Amino acid sequence: MKGVILAGGLGTRLYPLTYATNKHLLPVYNQPMIFYPIQTLVKAGIKDIMIVASGPHSGDFIHVLRNGKEFGIDHLEYAYQEKPNGGIADALSVTEDFADGGSITVILGDNTTDADIKGDVDKFKEGALVFVKKVPDPKRFGVPKFDPDDKNKIVEIVEKPQDPPSDYAVTGLYMYDKNVFEYMRTCKPSARGELEITDVNNVYIQKNQLGWSELNGYWLDAGTYDTLLTANVYWAKKAGSSAVSS
C-alpha cells in the first residue's frame, strides 16, 4: 500500500496567510499542518508516499520535508498539479504512475486526526473505502446517505447538501484499488469546474464496491480560519496533556 497526500490548491479561504506559503505548511500548534497527515500514514505502516502540490509555493515543501527520513518515510516523491483549482480528483489523477497498479491510501493535506487507521489499511483488498465522522455541520462536506434497510451500506454521497441525508461527513481520507484512475476518467467536471472526488466515490457505489469506516478519535480539516484555530487549540491541549502525563 502506498500513500498520497493532496496538498494543492491556492488556499484562498486563508488569504492573506497563504500569500506567503502553501496552506498545508501553516502551523498547527508546534508543527506544519502537513506533518499530521504524514504521521497518520506512517503510523498505519505506509512509508512510500507522494505529495501532490500546486500553486506558487509548491517548492516550499522540499525545504520543510526534504527526503522524509525524519518521519520514518522510506521513499518520498513530489508531484505537481497544473490546475490548482481542478479539484481533489484532478490532483489525485497525477499520481497514477506512482500508484503503479496498486492500492493507495489518500489523505488531504489539511486533515488532522489522531485516529489509527492501520487495521483498515491491513484489511483492505479491493474497491474503495471512505472514512466518515459525525460532525455538527455536515453541509460543508460530502455527506453519506445510508441504505434505510442496511445501515452498513452507503447508497449515495451528496456533495455539500442543503438538506443533509445524515449527520456524517466523508472525511478527506480514502482508500482505493487500482481502478480509481479508470473510474476517474468517466467523471466530468462539476458546475464549479472541479473534478469532484465525490463523483469518483459514487462510481464505486454504483458498482457496489464502496465500503466505509468511522474514524475513532479526533478529526478536523484545518482549511478555514475557524477550523485552523480549533485545530491549533486541540493539538496544543493534547500536547500539554501528554507533557503533564509524562
Contacts in CASP RR format, 6 or more apart in sequence:
PFRMAT RR
TARGET T0000
AUTHOR 0000-0000-0000
METHOD contacts of the structure
MODEL  1
MKGVILAGGLGTRLYPLTYATNKHLLPVYNQPMIFYPIQTLVKAGIKDIM
IVASGPHSGDFIHVLRNGKEFGIDHLEYAYQEKPNGGIADALSVTEDFAD
GGSITVILGDNTTDADIKGDVDKFKEGALVFVKKVPDPKRFGVPKFDPDD
KNKIVEIVEKPQDPPSDYAVTGLYMYDKNVFEYMRTCKPSARGELEITDV
NNVYIQKNQLGWSELNGYWLDAGTYDTLLTANVYWAKKAGSSAVSS
1 45 0 8 1.000
1 46 0 8 1.000
1 103 0 8 1.000
1 104 0 8 1.000
1 105 0 8 1.000
1 121 0 8 1.000
1 124 0 8 1.000
2 46 0 8 1.000
2 48 0 8 1.000
2 49 0 8 1.000
2 50 0 8 1.000
2 98 0 8 1.000
2 99 0 8 1.000
2 100 0 8 1.000
2 102 0 8 1.000
2 103 0 8 1.000
2 104 0 8 1.000
2 105 0 8 1.000
3 41 0 8 1.000
3 46 0 8 1.000
3 48 0 8 1.000
3 49 0 8 1.000
3 50 0 8 1.000
3 104 0 8 1.000
3 105 0 8 1.000
3 106 0 8 1.000
3 107 0 8 1.000
4 49 0 8 1.000
4 50 0 8 1.000
4 51 0 8 1.000
4 52 0 8 1.000
4 92 0 8 1.000
4 95 0 8 1.000
4 98 0 8 1.000
4 99 0 8 1.000
4 104 0 8 1.000
4 105 0 8 1.000
4 106 0 8 1.000
4 107 0 8 1.000
5 34 0 8 1.000
5 37 0 8 1.000
5 38 0 8 1.000
5 41 0 8 1.000
5 49 0 8 1.000
5 50 0 8 1.000
5 51 0 8 1.000
5 52 0 8 1.000
5 106 0 8 1.000
5 107 0 8 1.000
5 108 0 8 1.000
5 109 0 8 1.000
6 52 0 8 1.000
6 88 0 8 1.000
6 91 0 8 1.000
6 92 0 8 1.000
6 106 0 8 1.000
6 107 0 8 1.000
6 108 0 8 1.000
6 109 0 8 1.000
7 22 0 8 1.000
7 23 0 8 1.000
7 24 0 8 1.000
7 34 0 8 1.000
7 51 0 8 1.000
7 52 0 8 1.000
7 53 0 8 1.000
7 61 0 8 1.000
7 108 0 8 1.000
7 109 0 8 1.000
8 22 0 8 1.000
8 24 0 8 1.000
8 52 0 8 1.000
8 53 0 8 1.000
8 54 0 8 1.000
8 55 0 8 1.000
8 58 0 8 1.000
8 81 0 8 1.000
8 84 0 8 1.000
8 91 0 8 1.000
9 23 0 8 1.000
9 54 0 8 1.000
9 55 0 8 1.000
9 81 0 8 1.000
9 84 0 8 1.000
9 85 0 8 1.000
9 91 0 8 1.000
10 18 0 8 1.000
10 54 0 8 1.000
10 55 0 8 1.000
10 84 0 8 1.000
10 85 0 8 1.000
11 18 0 8 1.000
11 22 0 8 1.000
11 23 0 8 1.000
11 223 0 8 1.000
12 18 0 8 1.000
13 223 0 8 1.000
13 224 0 8 1.000
13 225 0 8 1.000
14 23 0 8 1.000
14 26 0 8 1.000
14 223 0 8 1.000
14 224 0 8 1.000
14 225 0 8 1.000
14 228 0 8 1.000
17 23 0 8 1.000
17 26 0 8 1.000
18 26 0 8 1.000
18 57 0 8 1.000
20 57 0 8 1.000
21 57 0 8 1.000
21 60 0 8 1.000
22 53 0 8 1.000
22 55 0 8 1.000
22 57 0 8 1.000
22 58 0 8 1.000
22 60 0 8 1.000
22 61 0 8 1.000
23 33 0 8 1.000
23 110 0 8 1.000
23 223 0 8 1.000
24 32 0 8 1.000
24 33 0 8 1.000
24 34 0 8 1.000
24 61 0 8 1.000
24 109 0 8 1.000
24 110 0 8 1.000
25 32 0 8 1.000
25 33 0 8 1.000
25 34 0 8 1.000
25 57 0 8 1.000
25 60 0 8 1.000
25 61 0 8 1.000
25 64 0 8 1.000
26 32 0 8 1.000
26 33 0 8 1.000
26 222 0 8 1.000
26 228 0 8 1.000
27 33 0 8 1.000
27 232 0 8 1.000
28 35 0 8 1.000
28 36 0 8 1.000
28 112 0 8 1.000
28 222 0 8 1.000
28 228 0 8 1.000
28 231 0 8 1.000
28 232 0 8 1.000
28 235 0 8 1.000
29 231 0 8 1.000
29 232 0 8 1.000
29 235 0 8 1.000
29 236 0 8 1.000
29 239 0 8 1.000
30 235 0 8 1.000
30 236 0 8 1.000
30 239 0 8 1.000
32 64 0 8 1.000
33 109 0 8 1.000
33 110 0 8 1.000
33 112 0 8 1.000
33 222 0 8 1.000
34 51 0 8 1.000
34 61 0 8 1.000
34 64 0 8 1.000
34 65 0 8 1.000
34 109 0 8 1.000
35 71 0 8 1.000
36 109 0 8 1.000
36 111 0 8 1.000
36 112 0 8 1.000
36 113 0 8 1.000
36 235 0 8 1.000
37 107 0 8 1.000
37 108 0 8 1.000
37 109 0 8 1.000
37 111 0 8 1.000
37 112 0 8 1.000
38 49 0 8 1.000
38 65 0 8 1.000
38 71 0 8 1.000
38 73 0 8 1.000
39 71 0 8 1.000
40 107 0 8 1.000
40 111 0 8 1.000
40 113 0 8 1.000
40 115 0 8 1.000
40 117 0 8 1.000
40 173 0 8 1.000
41 47 0 8 1.000
41 49 0 8 1.000
41 105 0 8 1.000
41 107 0 8 1.000
42 71 0 8 1.000
42 72 0 8 1.000
42 73 0 8 1.000
43 116 0 8 1.000
43 117 0 8 1.000
43 118 0 8 1.000
44 105 0 8 1.000
44 116 0 8 1.000
44 117 0 8 1.000
44 118 0 8 1.000
44 119 0 8 1.000
44 121 0 8 1.000
45 118 0 8 1.000
45 121 0 8 1.000
46 105 0 8 1.000
46 121 0 8 1.000
47 72 0 8 1.000
47 73 0 8 1.000
47 74 0 8 1.000
47 75 0 8 1.000
48 73 0 8 1.000
48 74 0 8 1.000
48 75 0 8 1.000
49 73 0 8 1.000
49 75 0 8 1.000
49 76 0 8 1.000
49 77 0 8 1.000
50 76 0 8 1.000
50 77 0 8 1.000
50 78 0 8 1.000
50 79 0 8 1.000
50 95 0 8 1.000
50 98 0 8 1.000
51 61 0 8 1.000
51 65 0 8 1.000
51 76 0 8 1.000
51 77 0 8 1.000
51 78 0 8 1.000
51 79 0 8 1.000
52 78 0 8 1.000
52 79 0 8 1.000
52 80 0 8 1.000
52 81 0 8 1.000
52 91 0 8 1.000
52 92 0 8 1.000
52 94 0 8 1.000
52 95 0 8 1.000
53 59 0 8 1.000
53 61 0 8 1.000
53 78 0 8 1.000
53 79 0 8 1.000
53 80 0 8 1.000
53 81 0 8 1.000
54 80 0 8 1.000
54 81 0 8 1.000
54 82 0 8 1.000
54 83 0 8 1.000
54 84 0 8 1.000
54 91 0 8 1.000
55 84 0 8 1.000
58 78 0 8 1.000
58 80 0 8 1.000
61 78 0 8 1.000
62 78 0 8 1.000
65 71 0 8 1.000
65 76 0 8 1.000
67 73 0 8 1.000
67 76 0 8 1.000
68 76 0 8 1.000
77 98 0 8 1.000
79 94 0 8 1.000
79 95 0 8 1.000
79 98 0 8 1.000
80 94 0 8 1.000
81 90 0 8 1.000
81 91 0 8 1.000
81 94 0 8 1.000
83 90 0 8 1.000
85 193 0 8 1.000
85 194 0 8 1.000
86 189 0 8 1.000
86 193 0 8 1.000
86 194 0 8 1.000
86 195 0 8 1.000
87 194 0 8 1.000
87 195 0 8 1.000
87 196 0 8 1.000
87 197 0 8 1.000
88 108 0 8 1.000
88 194 0 8 1.000
88 195 0 8 1.000
88 196 0 8 1.000
88 197 0 8 1.000
89 184 0 8 1.000
89 187 0 8 1.000
89 194 0 8 1.000
89 195 0 8 1.000
89 196 0 8 1.000
89 197 0 8 1.000
89 199 0 8 1.000
89 200 0 8 1.000
90 194 0 8 1.000
90 195 0 8 1.000
92 106 0 8 1.000
92 180 0 8 1.000
92 184 0 8 1.000
92 197 0 8 1.000
92 200 0 8 1.000
93 181 0 8 1.000
93 184 0 8 1.000
93 195 0 8 1.000
95 104 0 8 1.000
96 181 0 8 1.000
99 178 0 8 1.000
99 180 0 8 1.000
99 181 0 8 1.000
101 178 0 8 1.000
102 177 0 8 1.000
102 178 0 8 1.000
103 124 0 8 1.000
103 126 0 8 1.000
103 175 0 8 1.000
103 176 0 8 1.000
103 177 0 8 1.000
103 178 0 8 1.000
104 175 0 8 1.000
104 176 0 8 1.000
104 180 0 8 1.000
105 117 0 8 1.000
105 121 0 8 1.000
105 173 0 8 1.000
105 174 0 8 1.000
105 175 0 8 1.000
106 172 0 8 1.000
106 173 0 8 1.000
106 174 0 8 1.000
106 175 0 8 1.000
106 176 0 8 1.000
107 172 0 8 1.000
107 173 0 8 1.000
107 174 0 8 1.000
108 172 0 8 1.000
108 173 0 8 1.000
108 221 0 8 1.000
110 221 0 8 1.000
110 222 0 8 1.000
110 223 0 8 1.000
111 171 0 8 1.000
111 172 0 8 1.000
111 173 0 8 1.000
111 219 0 8 1.000
111 220 0 8 1.000
111 221 0 8 1.000
111 222 0 8 1.000
112 218 0 8 1.000
112 219 0 8 1.000
112 220 0 8 1.000
112 221 0 8 1.000
112 222 0 8 1.000
112 231 0 8 1.000
112 234 0 8 1.000
112 235 0 8 1.000
113 171 0 8 1.000
113 173 0 8 1.000
113 215 0 8 1.000
113 217 0 8 1.000
113 218 0 8 1.000
113 219 0 8 1.000
113 220 0 8 1.000
114 217 0 8 1.000
114 218 0 8 1.000
114 238 0 8 1.000
115 131 0 8 1.000
115 215 0 8 1.000
115 216 0 8 1.000
115 217 0 8 1.000
115 218 0 8 1.000
115 219 0 8 1.000
116 216 0 8 1.000
117 131 0 8 1.000
117 173 0 8 1.000
117 213 0 8 1.000
117 215 0 8 1.000
120 129 0 8 1.000
120 131 0 8 1.000
120 175 0 8 1.000
120 213 0 8 1.000
121 175 0 8 1.000
124 175 0 8 1.000
125 177 0 8 1.000
126 177 0 8 1.000
126 209 0 8 1.000
127 176 0 8 1.000
127 177 0 8 1.000
127 179 0 8 1.000
127 204 0 8 1.000
127 209 0 8 1.000
127 210 0 8 1.000
127 211 0 8 1.000
128 174 0 8 1.000
128 175 0 8 1.000
128 176 0 8 1.000
128 177 0 8 1.000
128 180 0 8 1.000
128 201 0 8 1.000
128 204 0 8 1.000
128 209 0 8 1.000
128 210 0 8 1.000
128 211 0 8 1.000
129 174 0 8 1.000
129 175 0 8 1.000
129 210 0 8 1.000
129 211 0 8 1.000
129 212 0 8 1.000
129 213 0 8 1.000
130 144 0 8 1.000
130 154 0 8 1.000
130 157 0 8 1.000
130 170 0 8 1.000
130 171 0 8 1.000
130 173 0 8 1.000
130 174 0 8 1.000
130 201 0 8 1.000
130 210 0 8 1.000
130 211 0 8 1.000
130 212 0 8 1.000
130 213 0 8 1.000
131 170 0 8 1.000
131 171 0 8 1.000
131 172 0 8 1.000
131 173 0 8 1.000
131 174 0 8 1.000
131 212 0 8 1.000
131 213 0 8 1.000
131 214 0 8 1.000
131 215 0 8 1.000
132 144 0 8 1.000
132 168 0 8 1.000
132 169 0 8 1.000
132 170 0 8 1.000
132 171 0 8 1.000
132 212 0 8 1.000
132 213 0 8 1.000
132 214 0 8 1.000
132 215 0 8 1.000
133 168 0 8 1.000
133 169 0 8 1.000
133 171 0 8 1.000
133 214 0 8 1.000
133 215 0 8 1.000
133 219 0 8 1.000
134 167 0 8 1.000
134 168 0 8 1.000
134 169 0 8 1.000
134 214 0 8 1.000
135 141 0 8 1.000
135 167 0 8 1.000
135 168 0 8 1.000
135 169 0 8 1.000
136 167 0 8 1.000
138 161 0 8 1.000
138 164 0 8 1.000
138 166 0 8 1.000
138 167 0 8 1.000
138 168 0 8 1.000
138 169 0 8 1.000
139 160 0 8 1.000
139 161 0 8 1.000
139 162 0 8 1.000
139 164 0 8 1.000
140 160 0 8 1.000
140 169 0 8 1.000
141 160 0 8 1.000
141 169 0 8 1.000
141 170 0 8 1.000
141 171 0 8 1.000
142 157 0 8 1.000
142 158 0 8 1.000
142 159 0 8 1.000
142 160 0 8 1.000
142 161 0 8 1.000
142 169 0 8 1.000
142 170 0 8 1.000
142 198 0 8 1.000
143 157 0 8 1.000
143 158 0 8 1.000
143 159 0 8 1.000
143 161 0 8 1.000
143 164 0 8 1.000
143 165 0 8 1.000
143 166 0 8 1.000
143 168 0 8 1.000
143 169 0 8 1.000
143 170 0 8 1.000
144 154 0 8 1.000
144 156 0 8 1.000
144 157 0 8 1.000
144 165 0 8 1.000
144 166 0 8 1.000
144 168 0 8 1.000
144 170 0 8 1.000
144 212 0 8 1.000
145 154 0 8 1.000
145 155 0 8 1.000
145 156 0 8 1.000
145 157 0 8 1.000
145 158 0 8 1.000
145 165 0 8 1.000
145 166 0 8 1.000
146 153 0 8 1.000
146 154 0 8 1.000
146 155 0 8 1.000
146 165 0 8 1.000
146 166 0 8 1.000
147 153 0 8 1.000
147 154 0 8 1.000
147 155 0 8 1.000
154 205 0 8 1.000
154 210 0 8 1.000
154 211 0 8 1.000
154 212 0 8 1.000
155 205 0 8 1.000
156 165 0 8 1.000
156 202 0 8 1.000
156 205 0 8 1.000
157 170 0 8 1.000
157 198 0 8 1.000
157 201 0 8 1.000
157 202 0 8 1.000
157 205 0 8 1.000
158 164 0 8 1.000
158 165 0 8 1.000
158 198 0 8 1.000
159 190 0 8 1.000
159 196 0 8 1.000
159 198 0 8 1.000
168 214 0 8 1.000
170 198 0 8 1.000
170 201 0 8 1.000
171 215 0 8 1.000
171 219 0 8 1.000
171 221 0 8 1.000
172 221 0 8 1.000
173 215 0 8 1.000
174 197 0 8 1.000
174 201 0 8 1.000
179 209 0 8 1.000
180 200 0 8 1.000
183 200 0 8 1.000
183 203 0 8 1.000
183 204 0 8 1.000
184 195 0 8 1.000
184 200 0 8 1.000
186 203 0 8 1.000
187 195 0 8 1.000
187 196 0 8 1.000
187 199 0 8 1.000
187 200 0 8 1.000
187 203 0 8 1.000
188 195 0 8 1.000
188 199 0 8 1.000
189 195 0 8 1.000
190 196 0 8 1.000
190 199 0 8 1.000
201 210 0 8 1.000
204 210 0 8 1.000
218 234 0 8 1.000
218 238 0 8 1.000
220 227 0 8 1.000
220 230 0 8 1.000
220 231 0 8 1.000
220 234 0 8 1.000
221 227 0 8 1.000
222 228 0 8 1.000
222 230 0 8 1.000
222 231 0 8 1.000
222 232 0 8 1.000
END
